[in-house]
Amino acid sequence: MKYFYKITLLSLFMLTLLSACGGVPEEKSTASHSEKAFSVEEVLEMVAKENDVTRTLYTKAIVGKGKAQGMKFDEDWRKDDVEAGPLPALFLRGVASSIRKSPVPLGLYLGSDFPVNAANKFVGKQAELFKKIKMNQKPQFFYDSDQKLHTAMFADVAGAGACVSCHNDHPQTTKTDWKLGDVMGATTWQYPKDSLSYKETIALLGSYAQGTVDIYKEYLAEIEEFKKSDKPEIGSKWPAEGNYLPTAEVFLDSVKKLSSYETMKHLVAKK
C-alpha cells in the first residue's frame, strides 16, 4: 500500500497564515521573500519546536503505546529479518537523512555525553555548552568557525519510559541509571547563514516537515512487508486503541494540529 502526503505541513502553515493576513499583495511578495526577515537563531528555535512536537508524539503515541500492544522497535529495523520500527533516536536520524538529500543546507544530529554510539559523544565546544544545557535546559547558540556553521543545541529530555528503558538496557550503553526527566542529550541544528528570508525560512521548515513524512512512510512500508499475521493494521486508529498504526496523513495531521499555531504566530509576528 502506498501513502501520499502531497501537502506538507508548511504549505498548510502558509495557507493559514495568508488567510489570517488577508493574503500578501503581489507587489510586496517579492520583497518579503528576499528580505532577511529572521535571524538564524529564531529559525532554528522554530524548527526545534516542531521537532519536539513530532518526536514526542512518535515516542509516546507510537513507540510507547505500540510496545504495550506487542509492537517491536529496534535499531536494526531496516534489516530484512527484523520486523520492527525505528526507535525515537533513529526516527530523528531518518529525518536528518532526508534533510541532507534536500537542497536546504540544514544540519541535524543528536549527541550526548553518554551516547549509545560513541560517534555521538560531544567534544570540544559542544561538550562545554552541553554542561550548561544539563544545568538549566536552555538552548545554546554559537558559531562553529571550523565548519563555518551557525549552531544551536537544544535539550533532549527523557519524556517517556521507552527512552529510559531502551538506553538503560542497551548492550552498548555507558550509563544504566537514566530516569524520566533527565537531559539525555542535545539535538543540534546547523545552518551556514546568520539570517534567512521568508522564502528561506519556509524552505527550511518545509525540509524538516518532509523529513518526518519520509521516515514515517518508510516505517509504514516496512510494516507492509512483515510476514507475521498479527502485524498492525494501518488506518485511522492509533496504538492506544489496539494493534493499529495511523496512516502518514493521520500522523502528520496530528503533528500539524499540535505545532502549527506557534509556528504561524511567529511568522505572522514578522509581517
C-alpha positions as CSV (number, residue, x, y, z in Angstrom):
1,M,0.0,0.0,0.0
2,K,1.3,3.5,-0.9
3,Y,0.7,6.6,1.2
4,F,0.8,10.1,-0.4
5,Y,1.2,13.3,1.6
6,K,1.3,15.9,-1.1
7,I,0.6,18.9,1.1
8,T,3.4,19.4,3.6
9,L,2.9,20.8,7.0
10,L,4.5,24.1,5.9
11,S,2.2,24.6,3.0
12,L,-0.7,24.2,5.5
13,F,1.0,26.7,7.8
14,M,1.3,29.2,4.9
15,L,-2.3,28.7,3.7
16,T,-3.4,29.5,7.2
17,L,-1.0,32.4,7.5
18,L,-2.1,34.0,4.3
19,S,-5.8,33.5,5.2
20,A,-5.2,35.2,8.6
21,C,-3.4,38.1,7.0
22,G,-5.8,38.5,4.1
23,G,-3.2,37.4,1.6
24,V,0.1,39.0,0.5
25,P,-0.2,41.8,-2.1
26,E,1.7,40.8,-5.3
27,E,3.8,43.9,-5.3
28,K,5.1,43.2,-1.8
29,S,5.5,39.4,-2.0
30,T,8.9,39.5,-3.9
31,A,10.4,41.9,-1.4
32,S,9.2,39.9,1.6
33,H,10.7,36.8,0.2
34,S,14.1,38.4,-0.4
35,E,14.4,40.4,2.8
36,K,16.4,38.9,5.7
37,A,13.4,38.5,8.0
38,F,14.7,36.1,10.6
39,S,17.9,35.6,12.5
40,V,19.3,32.1,12.2
41,E,18.6,31.6,16.0
42,E,14.9,32.4,15.5
43,V,14.5,29.9,12.7
44,L,16.4,27.1,14.4
45,E,14.3,27.6,17.5
46,M,11.2,27.3,15.3
47,V,12.3,24.1,13.7
48,A,13.5,22.7,17.1
49,K,9.9,23.3,18.5
50,E,8.5,21.5,15.5
51,N,10.9,18.6,16.2
52,D,9.9,18.5,19.9
53,V,6.3,18.0,19.0
54,T,6.9,15.4,16.3
55,R,9.3,13.3,18.4
56,T,7.2,13.5,21.5
57,L,4.1,12.3,19.5
58,Y,6.1,9.5,17.9
59,T,7.8,8.4,21.1
60,K,4.7,8.4,23.3
61,A,1.8,7.6,20.9
62,I,3.6,5.2,18.6
63,V,6.6,3.7,20.4
64,G,5.3,3.8,24.0
65,K,1.7,2.7,23.2
66,G,2.8,0.4,20.4
67,K,5.1,-1.6,22.7
68,A,2.1,-2.1,25.0
69,Q,0.4,-3.7,22.1
70,G,3.4,-6.0,21.4
71,M,4.9,-3.9,18.6
72,K,8.7,-4.0,18.3
73,F,11.1,-1.2,17.8
74,D,14.8,-1.9,17.1
75,E,18.0,-0.2,16.0
76,D,18.2,-2.8,13.2
77,W,14.6,-2.1,12.0
78,R,15.7,-1.8,8.3
79,K,17.1,-5.3,8.2
80,D,15.0,-7.8,6.2
81,D,14.9,-10.3,9.1
82,V,13.9,-7.7,11.7
83,E,10.2,-6.9,11.9
84,A,10.3,-3.7,13.9
85,G,10.0,0.1,13.7
86,P,12.6,2.8,14.3
87,L,13.5,3.8,17.8
88,P,12.9,7.6,18.5
89,A,16.6,8.4,18.0
90,L,16.6,6.5,14.7
91,F,13.4,8.3,13.7
92,L,15.3,11.6,14.1
93,R,18.2,10.1,12.2
94,G,15.8,9.3,9.4
95,V,14.6,12.9,9.4
96,A,18.2,14.2,9.3
97,S,19.0,11.8,6.3
98,S,16.0,13.2,4.4
99,I,17.1,16.8,5.0
100,R,20.6,16.0,3.8
101,K,19.1,14.9,0.5
102,S,17.2,18.2,0.1
103,P,18.7,21.5,-1.3
104,V,18.3,23.1,2.1
105,P,21.7,23.3,3.9
106,L,20.3,22.4,7.3
107,G,22.3,20.0,9.5
108,L,20.7,17.9,12.3
109,Y,22.0,15.4,14.7
110,L,21.7,14.1,18.2
111,G,24.6,14.0,20.7
112,S,25.2,13.2,24.3
113,D,27.9,12.9,27.0
114,F,26.7,9.3,27.5
115,P,25.7,8.1,24.0
116,V,25.0,4.6,23.0
117,N,27.0,5.1,19.9
118,A,30.5,6.5,20.7
119,A,30.5,8.6,17.5
120,N,27.7,10.7,19.0
121,K,29.7,11.8,22.0
122,F,30.0,15.6,22.4
123,V,33.5,17.0,22.3
124,G,35.1,20.5,22.4
125,K,32.8,23.5,22.4
126,Q,29.6,21.3,22.3
127,A,30.7,19.3,25.3
128,E,31.3,22.6,27.2
129,L,27.9,24.0,26.2
130,F,26.1,20.7,26.9
131,K,27.1,21.1,30.6
132,K,25.1,24.3,30.7
133,I,22.2,22.7,29.0
134,K,22.1,19.9,31.6
135,M,22.0,22.5,34.3
136,N,19.2,24.8,33.0
137,Q,17.9,23.1,29.8
138,K,18.2,26.4,28.0
139,P,19.3,26.3,24.3
140,Q,22.9,27.3,23.4
141,F,23.9,29.1,20.3
142,F,27.4,29.5,18.8
143,Y,29.3,29.9,15.6
144,D,31.4,26.9,14.7
145,S,34.3,28.6,13.0
146,D,35.9,25.3,11.8
147,Q,32.8,24.3,9.9
148,K,31.6,27.8,9.3
149,L,28.2,26.9,10.6
150,H,25.8,28.7,13.0
151,T,24.9,26.0,15.6
152,A,22.1,25.7,18.0
153,M,21.8,23.0,20.7
154,F,18.5,22.1,22.5
155,A,18.0,19.8,25.4
156,D,16.8,16.3,24.6
157,V,14.9,15.3,27.7
158,A,13.7,11.7,28.6
159,G,10.0,12.3,28.4
160,A,8.8,8.7,28.0
161,G,9.6,5.4,29.7
162,A,10.5,3.9,26.3
163,C,13.5,6.2,26.1
164,V,14.7,5.4,29.6
165,S,14.4,1.6,29.3
166,C,15.9,1.5,25.9
167,H,19.1,3.4,26.9
168,N,19.5,1.7,30.3
169,D,19.2,-1.8,28.8
170,H,21.2,-1.3,25.6
171,P,24.2,-3.6,25.5
172,Q,26.4,-0.7,24.4
173,T,25.2,1.8,26.9
174,T,27.6,3.8,29.0
175,K,25.0,4.7,31.6
176,T,22.4,2.5,33.1
177,D,20.6,4.7,35.6
178,W,18.7,7.1,33.3
179,K,15.3,8.2,34.6
180,L,12.4,10.3,33.4
181,G,13.2,14.0,33.2
182,D,16.9,13.5,32.7
183,V,18.6,15.5,30.0
184,M,19.9,12.6,27.9
185,G,21.5,14.6,25.2
186,A,21.0,17.6,22.9
187,T,19.5,18.0,19.4
188,T,22.0,20.0,17.4
189,W,21.0,22.1,14.3
190,Q,23.4,23.9,12.0
191,Y,23.0,26.4,9.2
192,P,25.6,28.4,7.2
193,K,23.9,31.8,7.2
194,D,23.2,34.2,10.0
195,S,19.8,35.3,8.8
196,L,17.1,34.0,6.5
197,S,14.4,35.5,4.2
198,Y,10.8,34.4,4.4
199,K,11.4,32.1,1.4
200,E,14.4,30.5,3.0
201,T,12.6,30.1,6.3
202,I,9.7,28.3,4.7
203,A,12.1,26.1,2.7
204,L,14.0,25.2,5.9
205,L,10.8,24.3,7.9
206,G,9.5,22.5,4.9
207,S,12.6,20.3,4.6
208,Y,12.1,19.2,8.2
209,A,8.4,18.5,7.6
210,Q,9.2,16.5,4.5
211,G,11.8,14.6,6.6
212,T,9.1,13.4,9.0
213,V,6.9,12.4,6.1
214,D,9.7,10.3,4.6
215,I,10.8,8.4,7.7
216,Y,7.2,7.7,8.8
217,K,6.2,6.4,5.4
218,E,9.3,4.3,5.3
219,Y,8.2,2.7,8.6
220,L,4.8,2.0,7.2
221,A,6.3,0.5,4.1
222,E,8.3,-1.9,6.4
223,I,5.1,-2.9,8.2
224,E,3.6,-3.9,4.8
225,E,6.5,-6.3,4.3
226,F,6.1,-8.0,7.7
227,K,5.3,-11.7,7.4
228,K,3.6,-12.2,10.7
229,S,-0.2,-12.5,10.7
230,D,-0.8,-10.1,13.5
231,K,1.1,-7.1,12.1
232,P,-0.5,-3.7,12.9
233,E,-3.5,-2.5,10.9
234,I,-2.8,0.8,9.2
235,G,-5.6,3.3,9.1
236,S,-7.2,6.0,11.2
237,K,-6.6,4.4,14.6
238,W,-3.7,4.7,17.0
239,P,-1.8,2.1,19.1
240,A,-3.7,3.3,22.2
241,E,-6.8,1.7,20.6
242,G,-5.2,-1.7,19.8
243,N,-2.9,-3.2,17.3
244,Y,-3.2,-0.2,14.9
245,L,-0.9,2.4,13.4
246,P,-2.1,5.7,11.9
247,T,-1.5,6.4,8.2
248,A,1.1,9.1,7.3
249,E,-1.8,11.5,6.7
250,V,-3.3,10.9,10.2
251,F,0.0,11.0,12.0
252,L,1.1,14.2,10.3
253,D,-2.3,15.8,10.7
254,S,-1.9,15.3,14.5
255,V,1.6,16.9,14.3
256,K,0.1,19.9,12.4
257,K,-2.6,20.4,15.0
258,L,-0.1,20.4,17.8
259,S,2.6,22.6,16.3
260,S,1.3,24.8,13.5
261,Y,-0.2,27.5,15.7
262,E,3.1,28.5,17.4
263,T,5.0,28.5,14.1
264,M,2.3,30.5,12.3
265,K,2.3,33.0,15.2
266,H,6.0,33.5,14.9
267,L,5.7,34.0,11.1
268,V,2.8,36.5,11.5
269,A,4.8,38.5,14.1
270,K,7.3,39.3,11.4
271,K,4.8,40.5,8.9
